[in-house]
Amino acid sequence: MSTLILALAAGAVVGLALGALGGGGSVLAVPALIYLLGFDPVDATTASLVIVTVTSLTALYGHARAGNVRWKAGALFAAAGLLPAAAAGAAASRLPQPVLTAAFAVVAGFAAAGMLRPARAEGERTAAVRPARAAGAGAGLGALTGLLGVGGGFLAVPALVTVVSLEMRAAVGTSLLVISANSVAALAVRGAATTGVEWAVVGPFVAAAVLGARDGRRLADRVSGAALRRVFAFALLAVAAFMLADALL
């Protein structure tokens, strides 16, 4: 199968997951780039940041038009993550590839476990914003985005619900603002690394992801959200186990 067809297929699956689940789909981008398209882990995380940035900005536009973005809360949350995202982005190229792969596998495993937990009810949100916790959560998310090239929606959404006290719909929309800002910051310090990105592969991947996200939103209207999360979580657990074994063996 040609590289172009693989890139289009992988991008469509990532976009479908993003559109259906509202976050977490970008975790599939890095393993797809490594194992299907032949990228090394460092180039894969850089290319994933490009994919995450474009898809997040595209989705952010739609959520902003729908009034689902809380700009002030999102800007404050994102500000705490900008420096960690930039620092982690610079450090990623210096880490041994097996370490980067193993770290990604662990994060993917945690993401899958989080998706298997029952969703928190709206009435269980934290009543008051905790600035210190919000700053810590924002910094941690920024570091994760910069280091591993993932958007971190699977962490940003629950953090915005529990720490910043946003309702779920607003948390999903606002998380896209946070993810976009962190991804841009991480890419800024990887400027030299982006010259090695195969744009002939990444471009079609991004285009397919953007289009796939539209179909994902339609799928979410027809299939139970809990069922979608379970299927995606088990697939992600399998990917995480394979990547961890590949890094350690």
N, C-alpha and C positions, 0 to 999 in steps of 0.2 A: 504494500500500500504506500502511495507517495506521501512525502512529508506534508504537502499542502493539504491533502485529504485528512491526514491525521490531525493537523493543526485545526482544521475547521471542525472536525468531529469533537476533539477535546474542548475547544472553545464553546461549542454548543452545549456540551454537558455542564461545563462550569457555569455558563450563563443560565441554563435551565435551573440549576441548583440555587443560584443567587436569586433568581426571580421567584422561585417557589418558596424558598425558606427565609428570604429577607436578610441573609447573612450566613457566612460559613462556607459558601460554595467556592470561594477563592482558595480554600485550603486544598482543593483538588488541582489547582493550577501547577503548583511546584512539582508534585509527583508526575503529572502528565508531561511537563516539560523535560523532566529527567529521564523517565522510563519509556516514553513514547517518542519523544522528539530529539533525544540524545544530548540535551544540555548538561553541563556539569552543574553541581549544586549552587555555586556562586552565581553563574550566569542565569540559572533558573530563578533564583530569588530576585535578581535584578529585573528579568523579564516579567516575573510575576508582579512586581511593583508597578510596572507600566500597565499591565492588564488590570490590576486592582484600581489604579488611579482613573483610567478611562471609564471602566464600568461603574465605579462609585460616583464619579461626576455625572455620568449619564443618568443614573438612578436618582441622584440628589436633585437634579433638575425637576424630575417628575414629582418627587415628594415635596419639594419647595412649592411647586404650583398648587399642590393639594393642601398646603398649609401644615405639613407634618414636621417641619424643621424648627427647632427652638434655637435660634441663631446665637443668642447670648450664652446660654448654657453650653451649647456645642463649642463655641469659640473658647470659652474658659477651659473646658475639658481638653480640647485639642491643644491649647497653648502649653499645658503641662507636659504634653507628649512630644512637642517639636524637637527639643534638644536631645532627649533620649532616642528619638527616631533617627536623627542625623548621626548621633554617635554610634548607635548600633549598626546603621547602614555602612559607616566607614569601617567598623570592626569586622563585619561579615566576610570581607574579602581576605582577611588575615587568619581566619579560622580554618583548621583542617577540614577537608570535605566530609569525612566520616562524622566528625563532630556536628557539623551543620545539618547533615542528614538525620542523625540521631535526635538532635534537638527538635527538628521539624516533626519527626515521628512522634515524639512525646507530646508536643503541642497538639498534633492532630488527634492523638488518643484522648487527651483531655477534652477537646472539642466534641468528639463523638460521645464521650461519657456525659457531657453537659446536655447534649441533645436528647439523650435517653432519659434524663430526669424529667419529672412532670413539670409543666410550665407553671410559673408562679402566678397566682391569681392577682387581678388588678387591685383588689382590696388589701393585698399584703404588702404594698409598696411602703418604703420607708417614709415617714411623715416629714422629716426635715432633711435639708441638704447638709452634708458634712464636708466642708471645704477640704480638710486634710485628706480624707478618704478619696474625694473626687480627684484631687491632685495626684495622689498615689496611683489611683486606677488609670488616670490619663497618662502618667509617665510610663507605667508598665505596658500599657497598650502601645504607646509610641515605640518603646524599645522592641517589642515583639514584631511590630510592623517593619521596622528598619532592619532587624536582624534576619528575619525569616521570609520577608516578602509576602506576608499574608495580611489581609485587611483587618482581621480581628473582630468582625461583626459578631461572632459567637461569644466574644467577651464584652464588646462595647455595649451591645443592647442590654444585657442584664445589669451591667454596671450603671448605665444611665437610668435604668428603672429603680434599682435599689439604692444607689448613692445620690443621684441627682433628682430622684422622685418624678421622673417623667412617665406618662402613660405609655403603653406598649407601642402604639402607632407612632407617637412622637419620638420614642426612643429609637425605632428603626430608621426614621427619617434623619434624625440628628446624628446617629452613628455614622451615616454616610458622609456628613460634614467632617467628623473627626477622622475617619479613615482616609478621606481625600487629603486632608491637611498633613497627616502623618506620612502618607505615601509620597507626596510631593517633597517633604523635608528629607526623607530617606533617599529619594532619587537625586536630589540636589547634590548630595555628597558622593553619589556614585556616578557623577558626570562622566568620568573617564571610563568607567566600567560599561556604560551604555553603548560605547562605540563597538563593543564586542558582541552586542545583541544582534541576532539574526532577524532583522526587521521583516524579511520576506516570510518568516514563519510567525513572528509575533503579531504582525499586522492582521493577517487572516484570523488568527486566534482571537484577537480583540474584537474584530468585526462579528465573528460567530457568537462570541460571548454576549455582546450587546443585543444581538437579535434573539439569542436563546433566552435571555432574561425576560423578554416580552412573552414568549411561550410559557415560561415558568410562572409568570403572574397569572396566566389563564389556567394553568394546571392547578395552582393553589386554590382557585375558585371551585374546582370540581372534585378535588381529592382532599380528604381529611389532613389537616396540618400535622397532627400527631403521627399519622401513617407515613407521611412524607419524611418527617424527621427520623423515624425509626429506620426506614430503608436507607436514607443517606448516612445515618450514624453507623450502621453495620458495615456499609461499604467503606466508610472512612476508617473504621477499626481495622478492616482487612488491609487497607493501604498502609496504615501506620505500622502494623505488625510486619508487613513485607519490608518497609523502609528501615525499620529498626534492625531486622535480621540482616539486611544488606549492609548496614553500617557496621554491625558488630562482627559479622562472619568474614 
